[in-house]
């Protein structure tokens, strides 16, 4: 009854932004739990293909690179077409690709607003829509298909940094997750989200470059590890998470609940 609770044996997944950071952590975790194929996307072909080769060599399944820019509808359609050519069904979609922008309120540019909102909110919606056919084909009451949106704790509490479009986009993605979940569950497609705290990635350079200093502002006393992120994604993607519909799980070492709002120049 419980022996395969977290297994992903034989499943096919797509992880956007999967060449590095959180996306790579999740792709590796899926393969470690028996996923047959994990497709990863990134804008840059070199890093995407290198990561796919490394993960394929390290685990039993196959990691496949699809280097495509999905920041616009044309790219989304290209990716959906490539997946549909290769796979009649897709069990798991992780909408991880994202962008951030920081600037003072009086100087914040329209370009920084549009770039972030498009990739962080528009892309997850329209990519899920474009892949609804393969997701529905994989889905059943006994084994739902999964969509996991990667949000951020910045969409839950107010970070003192002036990242206006990023915070708004992640809050929007959390609510979009609820709305999509309410619709897609009737098709046996479970939609949920993860809100990461500080993990080493190019997007979170503070955690990447100054982990010890950032850790002093985390109740758990450390930044997140690869296992922390992969574990949350595996839970939601596997049988263990089948009844978790529309929820957003904060994976942040306790930051959100210890710091409910702005308290100065940092999480203190």
Legacy VTK file of the C-alpha trace (Angstrom):
# vtk DataFile Version 3.0
C-alpha trace
ASCII
DATASET POLYDATA
POINTS 268 float
0.000 0.000 0.000
2.744 2.447 0.950
5.798 0.955 -0.725
5.540 3.079 -3.898
4.104 6.197 -2.285
6.887 8.469 -3.552
7.848 6.514 -6.656
7.825 8.143 -10.080
8.657 4.929 -11.880
7.911 5.117 -15.591
6.586 8.675 -15.579
7.371 11.369 -18.134
8.026 14.909 -16.919
8.826 18.340 -18.318
10.718 20.838 -16.156
11.046 24.330 -17.594
14.182 26.217 -16.668
15.685 22.835 -15.868
19.313 23.401 -16.778
20.330 24.929 -13.454
19.225 25.937 -9.971
15.865 24.807 -8.673
14.835 23.301 -12.010
17.911 21.092 -12.093
17.305 20.001 -8.483
13.782 18.918 -9.374
14.794 17.158 -12.596
17.474 15.203 -10.723
15.024 14.262 -7.987
12.481 12.964 -10.482
15.084 10.805 -12.200
16.307 9.490 -8.842
12.761 8.347 -8.066
12.452 6.383 -11.278
11.066 8.806 -13.860
11.542 7.298 -17.315
12.120 10.614 -19.084
12.590 14.155 -17.859
12.591 16.876 -20.512
14.279 20.133 -19.525
14.131 23.516 -21.221
16.365 26.571 -21.148
17.089 29.477 -23.445
20.757 28.553 -23.855
21.393 25.308 -25.714
24.863 24.615 -24.304
23.978 24.510 -20.597
20.686 22.740 -21.294
22.355 19.953 -23.257
25.207 19.662 -20.752
22.795 19.247 -17.852
20.750 16.654 -19.745
23.891 14.654 -20.476
25.077 14.822 -16.852
21.741 13.790 -15.354
21.269 10.955 -17.840
24.684 9.578 -16.898
23.969 9.891 -13.183
20.506 8.300 -12.996
18.571 5.423 -14.513
16.151 7.444 -16.621
16.770 9.740 -19.556
17.084 13.524 -19.375
16.377 15.237 -22.691
17.280 18.839 -23.550
14.825 21.061 -25.425
16.556 24.466 -25.589
13.670 26.820 -26.394
12.860 30.372 -25.294
9.358 30.119 -23.787
9.005 33.759 -22.756
6.482 34.324 -25.572
3.573 32.452 -27.117
5.547 31.457 -30.206
8.160 29.696 -28.093
5.489 28.056 -25.961
3.881 26.598 -29.071
7.247 25.340 -30.325
7.884 23.567 -27.006
4.391 22.079 -26.877
4.822 20.851 -30.440
8.173 19.221 -29.650
6.716 17.449 -26.620
3.639 16.307 -28.543
5.812 14.889 -31.333
7.739 12.807 -28.826
5.149 11.891 -26.200
1.422 11.084 -26.482
1.152 11.614 -22.725
2.960 13.698 -20.136
2.543 12.874 -16.454
4.194 15.893 -14.829
4.702 19.521 -15.855
6.853 21.751 -13.654
6.517 25.445 -14.518
9.832 26.601 -13.088
11.306 29.024 -15.655
11.254 32.530 -14.250
12.857 35.950 -14.125
13.433 38.676 -11.555
14.066 42.426 -11.703
15.020 44.894 -9.008
14.911 48.695 -9.185
13.857 51.583 -6.977
10.182 52.510 -7.126
10.733 55.817 -8.937
13.044 54.214 -11.489
11.305 50.878 -12.130
11.152 50.329 -15.916
8.286 48.998 -17.995
10.636 46.463 -19.550
11.453 45.011 -16.146
7.750 44.760 -15.400
6.742 43.102 -18.663
9.631 40.623 -18.841
8.960 39.280 -15.358
5.175 39.186 -15.569
5.272 37.461 -18.949
7.646 34.669 -17.949
6.423 34.208 -14.372
2.656 34.339 -14.914
1.756 34.282 -18.596
4.075 31.431 -19.564
2.900 28.952 -16.880
-0.722 29.518 -17.869
-0.292 29.253 -21.620
2.199 26.380 -21.478
-0.182 24.385 -19.285
-2.963 25.216 -21.715
-0.819 24.140 -24.678
0.022 20.824 -22.978
-3.480 20.149 -21.656
-3.978 17.399 -24.248
-0.960 15.270 -23.243
-1.666 15.927 -19.543
-5.291 14.808 -19.873
-4.176 11.755 -21.873
-1.953 10.697 -18.960
-4.500 11.469 -16.249
-6.899 9.133 -14.500
-8.714 9.044 -11.176
-6.287 6.362 -10.019
-3.196 8.297 -11.152
-3.714 12.000 -11.822
-1.376 14.041 -13.977
0.439 16.827 -12.140
1.210 20.495 -12.755
3.591 22.057 -10.249
4.121 25.828 -10.408
7.274 27.224 -8.820
6.274 30.414 -7.030
8.274 32.120 -4.244
7.892 33.142 -0.626
8.027 36.687 -2.030
4.476 36.030 -3.236
3.380 35.275 0.349
5.138 37.882 2.486
6.602 41.307 1.728
10.310 41.170 1.047
12.056 44.516 1.720
13.870 44.374 -1.619
12.312 46.491 -4.372
11.413 43.672 -6.748
7.925 44.894 -7.582
7.105 42.851 -10.657
8.683 39.701 -9.185
6.639 39.882 -5.976
3.444 40.659 -7.881
4.083 37.854 -10.374
4.661 35.235 -7.697
1.586 36.285 -5.729
-0.343 36.098 -8.990
1.072 32.646 -9.737
-0.044 31.374 -6.328
-3.605 32.504 -6.991
-3.443 31.272 -10.583
-2.494 27.875 -9.165
-5.739 27.830 -7.152
-7.851 28.876 -10.102
-6.267 26.348 -12.470
-6.550 23.624 -9.849
-10.263 24.215 -9.412
-10.811 23.744 -13.156
-8.367 20.986 -14.036
-9.131 18.613 -11.165
-12.276 17.564 -13.038
-9.898 16.206 -15.716
-7.824 14.424 -13.041
-5.016 16.957 -13.438
-3.790 18.111 -10.019
-2.296 21.623 -9.902
-0.199 22.750 -6.928
2.754 25.039 -6.222
5.991 25.340 -4.299
7.152 28.646 -2.802
10.920 28.359 -2.306
12.913 30.409 0.150
16.686 30.840 -0.237
18.317 28.206 -2.447
21.597 28.440 -4.328
20.748 29.603 -7.843
21.630 32.313 -10.320
18.343 34.029 -9.491
19.136 34.058 -5.753
22.708 35.244 -5.861
22.702 36.146 -2.171
22.084 32.513 -1.209
24.494 31.334 -3.882
27.382 33.620 -2.965
26.775 34.364 0.735
25.050 31.276 2.101
26.370 31.637 5.648
25.182 35.229 5.966
21.755 34.476 4.479
21.428 31.481 6.820
21.512 33.792 9.836
18.129 35.166 8.729
16.525 31.730 8.280
14.855 30.179 11.345
16.235 26.745 10.376
19.730 28.208 10.382
20.649 27.237 6.821
19.703 27.782 3.195
17.825 25.111 1.283
19.553 22.051 -0.154
18.971 20.127 -3.366
17.231 17.422 -1.334
14.841 19.934 0.243
13.626 21.164 -3.121
13.595 17.784 -4.845
11.749 16.264 -1.882
8.885 18.750 -2.059
8.545 18.301 -5.818
8.682 14.501 -5.571
5.957 14.594 -2.910
3.633 16.651 -5.086
4.435 14.717 -8.269
3.994 11.247 -6.756
1.043 9.303 -5.354
1.790 10.973 -2.014
0.561 14.323 -3.366
-2.534 13.201 -5.280
-4.931 14.834 -2.793
-3.015 18.132 -2.531
-5.078 20.281 -4.895
-4.400 24.006 -5.333
-2.081 24.280 -2.344
1.196 26.181 -2.225
3.886 24.671 -0.009
6.487 27.062 1.400
9.906 25.380 1.380
11.825 28.076 3.187
13.154 26.975 6.557
10.440 28.942 8.371
10.991 32.428 6.945
7.379 33.156 6.013
5.908 32.336 9.389
8.680 34.000 11.366
8.608 37.180 9.230
5.082 38.161 8.213
5.974 41.521 6.680
8.573 44.228 6.090
10.945 44.532 9.048
13.866 46.373 7.556
16.686 45.651 5.178
16.515 41.865 5.329
14.588 38.935 6.767
15.164 39.823 10.412
LINES 1 269
268 0 1 2 3 4 5 6 7 8 9 10 11 12 13 14 15 16 17 18 19 20 21 22 23 24 25 26 27 28 29 30 31 32 33 34 35 36 37 38 39 40 41 42 43 44 45 46 47 48 49 50 51 52 53 54 55 56 57 58 59 60 61 62 63 64 65 66 67 68 69 70 71 72 73 74 75 76 77 78 79 80 81 82 83 84 85 86 87 88 89 90 91 92 93 94 95 96 97 98 99 100 101 102 103 104 105 106 107 108 109 110 111 112 113 114 115 116 117 118 119 120 121 122 123 124 125 126 127 128 129 130 131 132 133 134 135 136 137 138 139 140 141 142 143 144 145 146 147 148 149 150 151 152 153 154 155 156 157 158 159 160 161 162 163 164 165 166 167 168 169 170 171 172 173 174 175 176 177 178 179 180 181 182 183 184 185 186 187 188 189 190 191 192 193 194 195 196 197 198 199 200 201 202 203 204 205 206 207 208 209 210 211 212 213 214 215 216 217 218 219 220 221 222 223 224 225 226 227 228 229 230 231 232 233 234 235 236 237 238 239 240 241 242 243 244 245 246 247 248 249 250 251 252 253 254 255 256 257 258 259 260 261 262 263 264 265 266 267
